[in-house]
Amino acid sequence: MKNVFFTDFHSTPRKNLFKKIEMLLNKAGIEEKIKKNDITAVKIHFGEMGNHSFIRPVFVKKIIEYVKKIGGKPFLTDTTTLYTGSRTDAVSHIETAIKNGFAYSVVNVPIIIADGLRGNASSSVIINKEIFKEVSIAHEIVNADAIVALTHFTGHELSGFGGAIKNIGMGCATRKGKLEQHSNVSPFVKKSKCVGCKKCIEWCRYGAISIVDKKAQINSELCVGCGECILTCPENAIMINWNETSPVFQKKMAEYAFGVIKGKENSSLFVNFLNNITSHCDCYPMSDKTIIEDIGILASSDPVAIDQASIDLINKATKKDLFREIYPNIDYTYQLIHGEKIALGKRMYKIIKVE
């Protein structure tokens, strides 16, 4: 049974929310996780341009200050996206982060996109699990001494909910890793968009793309699934086969999460924000209305336990299985069950309230 520390959003003039966040981090044992001069990856979702429900930068700044206070050397980080949007490459991603309020002058910490300029700065991590023997993790996540994952808990159309497991499992994977989780076949070319410019051919290191009848064509036998051609195409003609089933997707995500914290089991902390909760994740270029009142903030050393506790708190507050009602065809427990099975964490937990 793992401890999950919890504080609600109620505050007073003598104990405001910033003070409560500091108390929460202290009780969760952050000082045991981060040693002096540890380069610490503070994993965050900066929000797609047009979205506004992500974790508030002022809360992030408080956590950054605490990491610095105990001697850590933090950097804010995320990875490039598989889909084409405002965070597709490192340049656009950093610009989006700044526009969404995460400028250095606000959070007082540098932003480093962990998988490099185009999402191909990777490290292979051996995990030997049910689906993957090795996973492709963002290079600077692997290089970091410690990780603090700050998660805005939301609904998700493929996994039922997006919590700590998704934040690190998907959010710390390279472009290749994201493609492995979402699809079991190679990308394809939408011929109506392709202009035959050959830029994808010049970029592909594996000779998997050729021109047939003035249109690009991907050879699935040669394609290694790195996903780099998706970003390279100036016409957005190379498409992802979003064909993985939800149960397998969730299991893959949990196995990638295992790879992220491998070697950092004693230097990882997870913080879930249960506020501004919407049906969709912050990858959408908009934010719909919230579906539940703000609940609180949780912290734990266990990503499975903190996600299980988050779901239970939401269901208790709404008196129903909220995300199962929103996505009736998605069983979100696969990521929790598989996470426990592969020793990512434990579903049994004890809530310790911090007041």
C-alpha positions in Angstrom: 0.0 0.0 0.0 1.4 3.4 -1.1 0.9 6.8 0.5 -0.9 9.4 -1.5 -0.8 12.9 0.1 -3.8 15.2 -0.6 -4.7 18.8 0.0 -7.9 20.6 -1.1 -8.2 24.0 -2.6 -9.6 25.7 0.6 -7.2 28.3 1.9 -7.0 31.1 4.4 -5.0 34.4 4.6 -2.5 32.6 6.9 -2.4 29.4 4.8 -2.9 30.1 1.1 -2.6 27.6 -1.6 1.0 28.2 -2.3 1.9 27.4 1.3 -0.3 24.3 1.1 1.6 23.2 -2.1 4.9 23.5 -0.2 3.5 21.5 2.7 2.3 18.8 0.3 5.7 18.5 -1.3 7.4 18.3 2.0 5.0 15.6 3.3 5.4 13.6 0.1 9.1 13.4 0.7 10.5 15.5 -2.1 13.7 16.2 -0.1 14.4 12.5 -0.2 13.8 12.3 -3.9 16.0 15.2 -5.0 19.6 15.5 -3.8 21.9 18.6 -4.0 22.7 19.5 -7.6 20.4 16.8 -9.0 19.4 18.0 -12.5 15.6 17.6 -12.2 13.2 17.2 -15.1 9.9 18.9 -14.1 7.6 17.2 -16.6 4.6 19.5 -17.5 2.0 19.7 -20.3 2.3 23.3 -21.6 -1.0 23.1 -23.3 -1.8 23.4 -27.0 -2.2 26.9 -28.3 -5.8 27.9 -27.7 -6.1 25.7 -24.6 -6.3 27.4 -21.2 -7.0 24.6 -18.7 -3.5 23.4 -18.1 -1.7 23.8 -14.7 -1.3 27.5 -13.8 2.2 28.8 -14.2 2.1 30.3 -10.8 1.6 26.9 -9.2 4.5 25.5 -11.3 6.7 28.4 -10.2 6.1 27.5 -6.5 7.1 23.9 -7.2 10.2 25.0 -9.1 11.2 27.3 -6.2 10.9 24.4 -3.7 13.1 22.1 -5.9 15.7 24.9 -6.0 15.3 25.4 -2.2 16.3 21.8 -1.5 19.3 22.0 -3.8 18.0 20.6 -7.1 18.7 22.1 -10.5 15.3 22.0 -12.3 14.3 22.5 -15.9 10.7 22.5 -17.3 10.2 19.9 -20.0 7.9 18.1 -22.4 8.3 16.4 -25.7 7.2 17.1 -29.3 3.9 15.8 -30.4 3.1 13.1 -32.9 0.3 15.0 -34.4 0.7 18.3 -36.2 0.0 21.3 -33.9 1.6 24.1 -32.0 4.0 21.8 -30.2 5.1 19.7 -33.2 8.8 20.7 -33.0 10.9 22.2 -30.2 10.9 25.7 -31.6 7.1 25.8 -31.9 6.7 24.0 -28.6 8.8 26.6 -26.6 7.0 29.5 -28.3 3.7 27.9 -27.3 4.9 27.4 -23.7 6.0 31.0 -23.5 2.7 32.3 -24.9 0.8 30.1 -22.4 2.6 31.8 -19.5 5.7 29.7 -18.9 8.2 32.3 -19.8 11.5 32.4 -17.8 10.5 35.7 -16.3 7.4 34.0 -14.8 8.5 30.5 -13.8 12.3 31.3 -13.3 13.5 28.2 -14.9 14.7 27.2 -18.4 12.5 25.1 -20.8 14.2 22.2 -22.5 12.3 20.0 -25.0 13.5 16.6 -23.9 13.4 14.8 -27.3 15.2 17.5 -29.3 14.4 19.7 -32.2 12.4 17.2 -34.2 11.5 14.5 -31.6 14.3 12.1 -32.5 16.7 12.7 -29.6 16.2 9.3 -27.9 17.6 6.7 -25.6 16.6 3.1 -25.7 15.7 1.7 -22.3 15.5 -2.1 -21.8 12.3 -3.1 -19.9 11.5 -6.7 -21.0 7.8 -6.4 -20.4 4.7 -8.1 -22.0 4.6 -5.9 -25.1 7.9 -4.1 -25.3 11.4 -5.4 -24.7 12.8 -1.9 -25.0 11.2 1.6 -25.3 12.3 4.9 -26.9 12.5 7.6 -24.2 13.4 11.2 -24.7 17.1 11.6 -24.3 17.0 14.4 -21.6 14.5 12.5 -19.5 16.9 9.6 -19.3 19.8 12.0 -18.7 18.1 13.8 -15.8 18.9 12.7 -12.2 15.4 13.1 -11.0 11.9 13.7 -12.3 8.9 15.6 -10.9 5.8 14.9 -13.0 3.1 17.6 -12.8 -0.1 16.3 -14.2 -3.4 18.1 -15.0 -5.8 15.3 -14.6 -8.4 15.1 -17.4 -10.6 12.8 -19.5 -9.2 11.2 -22.6 -11.0 9.6 -25.5 -8.6 6.7 -25.9 -7.5 5.9 -22.3 -10.6 7.1 -20.4 -8.5 9.5 -18.4 -5.1 11.1 -18.6 -3.2 11.1 -15.4 0.4 10.5 -14.2 0.8 7.3 -16.2 -0.1 9.1 -19.4 1.9 12.2 -18.6 5.1 10.2 -18.4 4.3 7.2 -20.5 3.2 9.2 -23.5 4.7 12.6 -22.6 8.2 11.4 -22.1 8.3 9.2 -25.2 10.0 10.2 -28.4 8.1 10.6 -31.7 8.9 6.9 -32.4 7.7 5.9 -28.9 4.4 7.8 -29.4 3.8 6.1 -32.7 4.5 2.7 -31.2 1.9 3.3 -28.6 -0.8 4.7 -30.9 -0.4 2.5 -33.9 0.7 -1.0 -35.0 1.2 -0.2 -38.6 3.3 2.4 -40.6 2.1 5.9 -41.4 0.5 6.4 -44.8 0.4 9.1 -47.4 -2.8 11.0 -48.1 -2.4 11.3 -51.9 -4.7 14.2 -52.3 -2.3 16.3 -50.2 1.0 15.0 -51.5 2.7 17.3 -54.1 5.6 15.0 -54.7 8.2 17.4 -53.3 10.5 14.5 -52.1 11.4 16.2 -48.9 10.3 13.1 -47.0 12.6 10.9 -49.1 15.5 13.2 -48.4 14.8 12.9 -44.7 14.1 9.2 -44.3 17.3 7.4 -43.3 15.9 4.0 -44.0 14.9 4.3 -47.6 11.3 3.5 -46.8 9.8 6.2 -49.0 9.7 6.4 -52.7 7.7 8.3 -55.4 5.1 6.4 -57.4 3.0 8.2 -59.9 4.3 11.6 -58.6 3.1 10.7 -55.1 5.1 9.6 -52.0 4.6 6.0 -50.9 5.8 4.3 -47.7 7.1 0.8 -47.8 5.9 -0.8 -44.5 8.5 -3.5 -44.6 11.4 -0.9 -44.6 9.6 1.6 -42.3 10.9 1.5 -38.7 8.1 3.7 -37.3 10.2 6.6 -36.2 7.5 9.1 -37.3 9.9 11.7 -38.4 8.4 11.9 -41.9 5.1 13.1 -40.3 6.8 16.3 -39.1 9.0 16.7 -42.2 6.2 16.8 -44.8 5.4 20.5 -45.5 1.9 19.6 -46.8 0.9 17.5 -43.8 0.3 14.6 -46.2 1.8 11.9 -44.1 -0.9 10.5 -41.7 -0.9 8.4 -38.6 -2.9 5.1 -38.5 -4.6 5.7 -35.1 -5.6 2.1 -35.1 -4.5 0.7 -31.7 -7.3 -0.5 -29.5 -7.7 1.2 -26.1 -6.8 -1.8 -23.9 -3.5 -2.4 -25.8 -2.8 1.4 -26.0 -3.2 1.6 -22.2 -0.9 -1.3 -21.6 1.7 0.2 -24.0 1.5 3.5 -22.2 2.1 1.8 -18.8 5.1 0.0 -20.1 6.6 3.2 -21.4 5.9 4.8 -18.0 8.0 2.0 -16.5 10.8 2.8 -18.9 10.7 6.5 -17.9 11.3 5.9 -14.2 13.6 2.9 -14.6 16.7 3.8 -12.6 14.8 6.7 -11.0 12.5 4.7 -8.8 13.8 6.6 -5.7 14.1 9.9 -7.4 10.6 10.4 -8.9 7.6 12.3 -7.6 4.1 12.6 -9.1 1.8 15.6 -8.5 -1.8 15.5 -9.9 -3.9 18.6 -10.1 -7.6 17.9 -9.9 -8.9 21.2 -11.0 -10.3 22.7 -14.2 -11.1 19.1 -15.2 -12.5 18.7 -18.7 -13.5 15.7 -20.9 -10.5 16.1 -23.1 -6.8 16.4 -22.6 -4.8 19.6 -22.9 -3.6 18.6 -26.4 -6.8 20.1 -27.8 -6.5 23.7 -29.2 -9.4 24.7 -27.0 -10.8 24.1 -23.5 -14.4 23.0 -23.0 -16.3 23.7 -19.8 -15.2 21.9 -16.6 -17.2 18.7 -15.8 -16.7 18.8 -12.0 -15.8 21.2 -9.3 -12.2 21.6 -8.2 -11.1 18.8 -5.8 -7.5 19.3 -4.8 -3.9 18.4 -5.4 -2.3 15.0 -4.8 1.4 13.9 -4.5 2.9 10.4 -4.3 6.0 8.4 -5.3 3.7 5.9 -7.0 2.1 6.8 -10.4 -0.4 4.0 -10.3 -1.5 4.8 -6.7 -1.9 8.5 -7.4 -4.0 7.9 -10.6 -6.2 5.4 -8.7 -6.7 7.8 -5.9 -7.5 10.6 -8.3 -10.2 8.5 -10.0 -11.6 7.5 -6.7 -11.8 11.1 -5.5 -13.5 12.2 -8.7 -16.1 9.3 -8.5 -16.7 10.0 -4.8 -17.4 13.7 -5.6 -19.7 13.0 -8.5 -21.3 9.9 -7.0 -20.8 8.1 -10.3 -18.0 6.7 -12.5 -17.6 10.0 -14.3 -15.2 9.1 -17.1 -16.9 5.7 -17.7 -20.1 7.7 -18.3 -18.4 10.1 -20.7 -16.5 7.3 -22.5 -18.8 4.2 -22.1 -16.7 2.1 -24.5 -13.4 2.7 -22.7 -12.4 0.7 -19.7 -9.7 3.0 -18.1 -8.7 0.3 -15.6 -6.4 -1.4 -18.1 -3.6 1.1 -17.5 -3.9 0.7 -13.7 -4.1 -3.1 -13.8 -1.3 -3.5 -16.2 0.8 -0.9 -14.3 0.5 -2.9 -11.2 1.2 -6.2 -13.1 4.5 -4.9 -14.4 5.6 -3.4 -11.1 5.1 0.3 -12.1 3.2 0.8 -8.9 0.3 -0.4 -6.6 -3.4 0.3 -6.8 -3.9 0.0 -3.1 -3.2 3.3 -1.4 -3.7 5.3 1.8 -4.8 8.9 1.6 -3.0 11.3 4.0 -4.6 14.7 4.1 -2.3 17.7 4.4 -4.0 20.7 6.0 
